[in-house]
């Protein structure tokens, strides 16, 4: 058994509906984000502070990124950590409903700027994220495993808790005229949500899925052992410096950028030397995502040390596109195109064995979602990312084509994932039909 699969307890995998409800919902929020931006137009999307940009951003961070990551945690925790979650079906259904509803309420709050919507969104999202943190956090801290993936997951949940608290403080700042100083927490909220929660979880999952699914060597033990802790400490140092000693914030900030550059370079090197050299679209999704993360890190460093070279307004929008869409969005899509076919294959095997049935061959992972279908999504996603970057500078020329491509990319992703579910149901139906 390869080291990367030594932790797996496949017999403890939760019902297919648990992760799949999150995975199938996520592209819908991606489509909604693109359609919202199209409806608002370029004039409403030209600055990070505009309500339309804030609504668009949270449709992606909560509706797409967090939605997939919540589903992945419900799936991976029993399999990787060996901990059975209590009542996973109703718990995941409640969190899914609260997260979906809370995200829509927050979008309505940004667009209407009514305090009642902000309060409602804060309550529902606090319930969604709070319940997730309690359920997943309790399971992680009860786990006996000391593997680096488990450590990264624990610290990611800590970062998510910090992101939630900071977000609630920002809601208070928005509805209270005497709490305006709290708005300085916006960048801190962003840092704990993206490099903290999303970054640490993606890195921790990568320790397993890159060697296992992409047939690469293992990440170096020293990197696995220290990376998550280094990121957490740098986040704390940057947050304190940003709020109290802003002239020194560049120092831990540069350390954070360097840490993720190191992870990206190491991952690209492992993938370049992978043992299986067959074309694999999921690896290409990783190439796109890691390239965008490297560009985002370079852009941040350039903005810190030579701010006169980049318009501040352009920097924030470029950085957001590179991290949310080109970076994390592409990496998560690459993961989905491995995780979902694997789950379909695994659950079909389990179902057939438990029922003592066997009629016809179970499709392979590559048959569940074809390479061609996933590659079409990759091309759309990559083209949308490039045009969105260009649209920051030339919105009148490429704003609408870029967002149409983005909507098409998420729509194709949804179609591909639904196709995997259709295959699952067809095989099950064929097996039980006399």
VMD Tcl script that draws the C-alpha trace (Angstrom):
set ca {
  {0.00 0.00 0.00}
  {1.29 3.43 -0.89}
  {1.99 5.75 2.05}
  {-0.62 8.19 0.80}
  {-3.38 5.59 1.16}
  {-2.26 4.12 4.43}
  {-4.60 6.37 6.40}
  {-7.71 5.58 4.37}
  {-10.64 3.80 6.04}
  {-12.86 3.36 3.00}
  {-15.40 1.25 4.86}
  {-16.29 4.32 6.96}
  {-17.22 6.50 4.00}
  {-20.50 8.39 4.64}
  {-23.58 8.05 2.39}
  {-23.08 9.51 -1.07}
  {-25.73 12.17 -0.45}
  {-23.62 13.76 2.31}
  {-20.79 15.22 0.19}
  {-22.68 15.29 -3.10}
  {-25.31 17.81 -1.95}
  {-22.48 20.29 -1.34}
  {-20.59 19.46 -4.54}
  {-23.68 19.82 -6.75}
  {-24.75 23.10 -5.15}
  {-21.38 24.84 -5.48}
  {-21.48 25.40 -9.28}
  {-24.95 26.94 -8.91}
  {-23.44 29.68 -6.76}
  {-20.67 30.14 -9.32}
  {-23.30 30.63 -12.02}
  {-25.18 33.01 -9.73}
  {-22.03 35.07 -9.15}
  {-21.40 35.44 -12.89}
  {-25.05 36.29 -13.65}
  {-25.15 38.84 -10.83}
  {-22.08 40.63 -12.20}
  {-23.58 40.57 -15.70}
  {-26.79 42.09 -14.37}
  {-25.01 44.81 -12.38}
  {-22.64 45.76 -15.21}
  {-19.02 46.98 -15.17}
  {-19.85 50.28 -13.45}
  {-20.93 48.39 -10.31}
  {-17.89 46.08 -10.29}
  {-14.98 48.50 -10.52}
  {-13.82 48.60 -6.88}
  {-13.45 46.08 -4.06}
  {-15.64 48.33 -1.87}
  {-18.68 48.37 -4.14}
  {-21.66 46.30 -2.95}
  {-21.74 44.32 -6.18}
  {-18.12 43.23 -5.79}
  {-18.72 42.24 -2.16}
  {-21.79 40.21 -3.15}
  {-19.90 38.58 -6.05}
  {-16.97 37.75 -3.77}
  {-19.10 36.10 -1.10}
  {-21.06 34.08 -3.66}
  {-17.69 32.57 -4.58}
  {-16.09 32.32 -1.13}
  {-19.15 31.00 0.71}
  {-21.28 29.61 -2.10}
  {-18.54 27.88 -4.08}
  {-15.30 27.50 -2.10}
  {-16.77 26.88 1.35}
  {-19.57 24.73 -0.10}
  {-17.09 22.33 -1.71}
  {-14.76 22.40 1.30}
  {-17.58 21.59 3.73}
  {-18.60 18.63 1.59}
  {-15.00 17.47 1.33}
  {-14.58 17.61 5.11}
  {-17.70 15.51 5.68}
  {-16.31 12.96 3.22}
  {-12.63 12.97 4.17}
  {-12.90 13.07 7.95}
  {-14.25 9.52 8.41}
  {-12.00 8.19 5.63}
  {-8.73 9.94 6.51}
  {-9.09 10.34 10.26}
  {-11.14 7.23 10.95}
  {-13.73 9.12 13.03}
  {-17.41 8.42 12.48}
  {-19.52 11.57 12.50}
  {-22.77 11.24 14.43}
  {-25.86 11.42 12.22}
  {-23.98 12.72 9.16}
  {-27.03 12.86 6.87}
  {-29.26 15.23 8.91}
  {-26.26 17.22 10.19}
  {-24.85 17.81 6.71}
  {-28.33 18.61 5.37}
  {-28.87 21.25 8.07}
  {-25.46 22.86 7.50}
  {-25.98 22.80 3.73}
  {-29.37 24.51 4.04}
  {-28.06 27.13 6.47}
  {-24.96 27.85 4.39}
  {-26.99 28.21 1.19}
  {-29.63 30.40 2.80}
  {-27.11 32.50 4.71}
  {-25.09 33.19 1.58}
  {-28.17 34.38 -0.30}
  {-29.20 36.56 2.64}
  {-25.74 38.13 2.72}
  {-25.91 38.90 -1.00}
  {-29.30 40.53 -0.46}
  {-27.81 42.54 2.41}
  {-24.93 43.85 0.31}
  {-27.20 44.82 -2.56}
  {-29.92 46.43 -0.43}
  {-27.74 47.82 2.40}
  {-30.58 47.18 4.85}
  {-29.58 46.33 8.41}
  {-32.32 43.72 8.73}
  {-30.79 41.67 5.91}
  {-27.32 41.91 7.48}
  {-28.66 40.74 10.85}
  {-30.54 37.84 9.26}
  {-27.49 36.82 7.23}
  {-25.22 37.02 10.27}
  {-27.53 34.82 12.35}
  {-27.98 32.15 9.67}
  {-24.30 32.06 8.67}
  {-23.25 31.96 12.33}
  {-25.48 28.91 12.76}
  {-24.10 27.27 9.61}
  {-20.43 27.88 10.28}
  {-20.78 27.47 14.04}
  {-22.46 24.07 13.68}
  {-19.83 22.98 11.16}
  {-16.98 24.12 13.42}
  {-18.47 22.30 16.43}
  {-19.18 19.03 14.60}
  {-15.98 18.85 12.56}
  {-13.79 20.40 15.26}
  {-15.01 17.94 17.90}
  {-14.32 15.01 15.58}
  {-10.84 16.29 14.71}
  {-9.85 16.83 18.32}
  {-11.16 13.37 19.26}
  {-9.07 11.77 16.52}
  {-6.03 9.77 17.56}
  {-4.19 10.32 14.29}
  {-1.30 12.77 14.36}
  {-0.85 12.83 10.58}
  {0.03 16.19 9.05}
  {-3.25 16.27 7.08}
  {-5.18 16.08 10.35}
  {-3.05 18.86 11.84}
  {-3.67 21.10 8.81}
  {-7.42 20.41 9.05}
  {-7.45 21.37 12.73}
  {-5.67 24.65 12.09}
  {-7.94 25.33 9.09}
  {-10.98 24.99 11.37}
  {-9.34 27.41 13.82}
  {-8.86 29.86 10.94}
  {-12.50 29.41 9.90}
  {-13.61 30.22 13.45}
  {-11.50 33.40 13.36}
  {-12.98 34.28 9.96}
  {-16.50 33.87 11.35}
  {-15.83 36.04 14.41}
  {-14.24 38.75 12.27}
  {-17.15 38.61 9.83}
  {-19.67 39.05 12.65}
  {-17.69 42.03 13.95}
  {-17.81 43.55 10.47}
  {-21.59 43.13 10.40}
  {-21.76 44.99 13.71}
  {-19.55 47.70 12.24}
  {-21.83 48.01 9.23}
  {-25.04 48.40 11.24}
  {-23.60 50.51 14.07}
  {-22.45 54.05 13.38}
  {-20.20 54.06 16.44}
  {-18.36 50.90 15.41}
  {-16.71 52.29 12.26}
  {-13.15 51.54 13.49}
  {-13.95 47.84 13.25}
  {-13.96 48.18 9.46}
  {-10.17 48.02 9.63}
  {-10.73 44.30 10.19}
  {-11.79 43.72 6.57}
  {-8.31 42.75 5.36}
  {-7.76 40.63 8.49}
  {-11.07 38.85 7.82}
  {-9.93 38.21 4.24}
  {-6.54 36.89 5.36}
  {-7.97 34.39 7.83}
  {-10.57 33.26 5.30}
  {-8.34 32.75 2.24}
  {-4.72 31.92 3.20}
  {-5.98 30.67 6.58}
  {-9.12 28.57 6.20}
  {-9.03 27.83 2.45}
  {-5.24 27.72 2.09}
  {-4.57 25.43 5.04}
  {-7.36 23.02 4.14}
  {-6.30 22.78 0.49}
  {-2.70 22.17 1.53}
  {-3.71 19.51 4.04}
  {-5.90 17.70 1.53}
  {-3.15 17.99 -1.10}
  {-0.84 15.95 1.14}
  {-3.18 13.03 0.42}
  {-4.84 13.57 -2.95}
  {-1.77 14.66 -4.95}
  {0.30 11.52 -4.23}
  {-2.73 9.20 -4.26}
  {-4.61 10.38 -7.36}
  {-1.79 11.92 -9.40}
  {0.75 9.16 -8.63}
  {3.51 11.44 -7.38}
  {6.11 11.10 -4.67}
  {5.18 12.20 -1.16}
  {5.61 15.75 0.07}
  {8.76 16.12 2.17}
  {8.09 15.23 5.84}
  {9.63 18.49 7.05}
  {7.30 20.54 4.84}
  {4.25 18.58 6.00}
  {5.28 18.89 9.63}
  {5.87 22.64 9.78}
  {3.91 24.30 6.96}
  {0.50 24.61 8.65}
  {1.97 25.86 11.92}
  {4.15 28.38 10.10}
  {1.14 29.75 8.21}
  {-0.90 30.05 11.41}
  {1.89 31.89 13.26}
  {2.50 34.19 10.29}
  {-1.23 34.97 10.11}
  {-1.26 35.90 13.79}
  {1.87 38.05 13.39}
  {0.51 39.76 10.26}
  {-2.87 40.47 11.87}
  {-1.28 42.07 14.94}
  {1.14 44.08 12.81}
  {-1.56 45.20 10.37}
  {-3.74 46.51 13.20}
  {-1.08 47.95 15.51}
  {2.20 48.33 13.59}
  {1.16 48.67 9.92}
  {4.64 49.78 8.85}
  {5.91 46.30 9.76}
  {3.01 44.28 8.32}
  {4.97 43.64 5.12}
  {7.37 41.37 7.01}
  {4.98 38.57 8.11}
  {2.96 39.24 4.95}
  {6.00 38.48 2.83}
  {6.54 35.34 4.89}
  {2.98 34.21 4.11}
  {3.48 34.85 0.41}
  {6.79 32.97 0.48}
  {5.19 30.01 2.26}
  {2.52 29.54 -0.40}
  {5.06 30.11 -3.18}
  {7.11 27.29 -1.65}
  {4.08 24.99 -1.51}
  {3.15 25.79 -5.12}
  {6.69 25.20 -6.40}
  {7.04 21.92 -4.49}
  {3.66 20.71 -5.79}
  {4.50 21.63 -9.39}
  {7.81 19.80 -9.06}
  {6.09 16.67 -7.71}
  {3.54 16.78 -10.52}
  {6.22 17.31 -13.16}
  {7.98 14.15 -11.93}
  {4.85 12.07 -11.43}
  {5.16 8.37 -12.10}
  {2.14 8.16 -14.42}
  {2.80 10.38 -17.45}
  {-0.59 9.89 -19.11}
  {-2.56 13.07 -19.89}
  {-4.64 14.03 -16.86}
  {-6.91 17.06 -16.95}
  {-7.04 17.26 -13.16}
  {-3.28 17.85 -13.10}
  {-3.78 20.62 -15.66}
  {-6.37 22.21 -13.36}
  {-3.70 22.18 -10.66}
  {-1.17 23.71 -13.06}
  {-3.59 26.55 -13.78}
  {-4.46 27.07 -10.13}
  {-0.88 27.00 -8.86}
  {0.29 29.32 -11.64}
  {-2.41 31.82 -10.64}
  {-1.45 31.54 -6.97}
  {2.19 32.22 -7.88}
  {1.09 35.27 -9.88}
  {-1.06 36.44 -6.96}
  {1.88 36.14 -4.56}
  {4.13 38.03 -6.97}
  {1.48 40.70 -7.46}
  {1.13 41.15 -3.70}
  {4.89 41.50 -3.25}
  {5.06 44.01 -6.12}
  {2.26 46.03 -4.54}
  {4.08 46.04 -1.20}
  {7.49 47.09 -2.47}
  {6.66 49.09 -5.61}
  {3.06 50.28 -5.22}
  {3.58 53.06 -7.75}
  {3.72 50.44 -10.52}
  {0.13 49.23 -10.01}
  {-3.10 51.11 -9.49}
  {-4.45 50.14 -6.07}
  {-7.91 49.61 -7.55}
  {-6.55 47.25 -10.21}
  {-4.36 45.39 -7.73}
  {-7.25 44.35 -5.48}
  {-9.40 43.18 -8.38}
  {-6.54 41.33 -10.08}
  {-5.57 39.68 -6.82}
  {-9.15 38.59 -6.21}
  {-9.51 37.06 -9.68}
  {-6.17 35.24 -9.39}
  {-6.91 33.80 -5.95}
  {-10.66 33.12 -6.04}
  {-11.23 32.07 -9.65}
  {-7.92 31.24 -11.26}
  {-6.25 29.86 -8.12}
  {-8.45 28.19 -5.52}
  {-11.31 27.79 -8.00}
  {-9.18 25.80 -10.44}
  {-7.52 23.66 -7.76}
  {-10.87 22.80 -6.19}
  {-12.30 21.93 -9.62}
  {-9.34 19.63 -10.20}
  {-10.01 17.95 -6.86}
  {-13.71 17.54 -7.66}
  {-12.93 15.76 -10.91}
  {-10.99 13.16 -8.91}
  {-13.05 12.96 -5.73}
  {-16.51 12.67 -7.33}
  {-15.62 9.86 -9.80}
  {-13.82 8.04 -6.98}
  {-16.88 8.33 -4.73}
  {-19.21 7.10 -7.49}
  {-16.93 4.12 -8.14}
  {-16.54 3.38 -4.41}
  {-20.25 3.56 -3.60}
  {-21.16 1.40 -6.59}
  {-18.67 -1.23 -5.44}
  {-19.96 -1.11 -1.88}
  {-23.59 -1.25 -2.97}
  {-23.07 -4.22 -5.27}
  {-21.08 -6.15 -2.69}
  {-23.58 -5.53 0.12}
  {-26.51 -6.62 -2.07}
  {-24.66 -9.58 -3.55}
  {-25.44 -8.26 -7.02}
  {-23.32 -7.98 -10.12}
  {-24.83 -7.12 -13.48}
  {-22.45 -5.49 -15.87}
  {-19.14 -3.78 -15.21}
  {-18.89 -0.86 -12.83}
  {-17.59 2.15 -14.78}
  {-14.05 3.30 -14.17}
  {-13.31 6.74 -12.75}
  {-12.42 8.03 -16.22}
  {-15.78 6.79 -17.52}
  {-17.75 8.51 -14.74}
  {-16.52 11.94 -15.91}
  {-14.68 11.79 -19.20}
  {-11.36 13.50 -19.79}
  {-12.88 15.38 -22.73}
  {-15.77 16.84 -20.71}
  {-13.51 17.95 -17.87}
  {-11.02 19.46 -20.32}
  {-13.75 21.57 -21.92}
  {-14.42 22.98 -18.48}
  {-10.71 23.65 -18.00}
  {-10.53 25.64 -21.25}
  {-13.60 27.70 -20.33}
  {-12.30 28.31 -16.82}
  {-8.86 29.35 -18.05}
  {-10.27 31.63 -20.75}
  {-12.65 33.26 -18.26}
  {-9.77 33.89 -15.86}
  {-7.66 35.56 -18.56}
  {-10.54 37.73 -19.76}
  {-11.51 38.73 -16.22}
  {-7.93 39.90 -15.62}
  {-8.06 41.88 -18.86}
  {-11.48 43.23 -17.92}
  {-10.03 45.02 -14.91}
  {-8.11 47.31 -17.28}
  {-10.55 47.31 -20.22}
  {-14.02 46.66 -18.77}
  {-15.97 48.03 -21.73}
  {-14.31 45.54 -24.09}
  {-14.20 42.22 -22.25}
  {-16.37 42.48 -19.11}
  {-19.42 40.77 -20.60}
  {-17.58 38.06 -22.60}
  {-15.50 37.21 -19.52}
  {-18.51 36.71 -17.29}
  {-20.42 34.77 -19.94}
  {-17.45 32.40 -20.15}
  {-17.35 32.14 -16.35}
  {-21.06 31.29 -16.21}
  {-20.56 28.72 -18.98}
  {-17.63 27.17 -17.10}
  {-19.65 26.68 -13.92}
  {-22.65 25.44 -15.92}
  {-20.48 22.83 -17.65}
  {-19.03 21.78 -14.31}
  {-22.54 21.29 -12.95}
  {-23.47 19.27 -16.04}
  {-20.41 17.04 -15.61}
  {-21.14 16.41 -11.93}
  {-24.81 15.68 -12.65}
  {-23.65 13.29 -15.36}
  {-21.67 11.36 -12.73}
  {-24.80 11.09 -10.60}
  {-26.82 9.92 -13.61}
  {-24.28 7.16 -14.25}
  {-24.49 6.07 -10.61}
  {-28.27 5.86 -10.73}
  {-28.26 4.06 -14.08}
  {-25.84 1.38 -12.87}
  {-27.82 0.86 -9.67}
  {-31.07 0.63 -11.63}
  {-29.53 -1.85 -14.06}
  {-28.25 -4.00 -11.21}
  {-31.60 -4.28 -9.43}
  {-33.67 -4.82 -12.59}
  {-34.47 -8.53 -13.03}
}
mol new
graphics top color blue
foreach p $ca { graphics top sphere $p radius 0.5 }
foreach p [lrange $ca 0 end-1] q [lrange $ca 1 end] { graphics top cylinder $p $q radius 0.2 }
display resetview
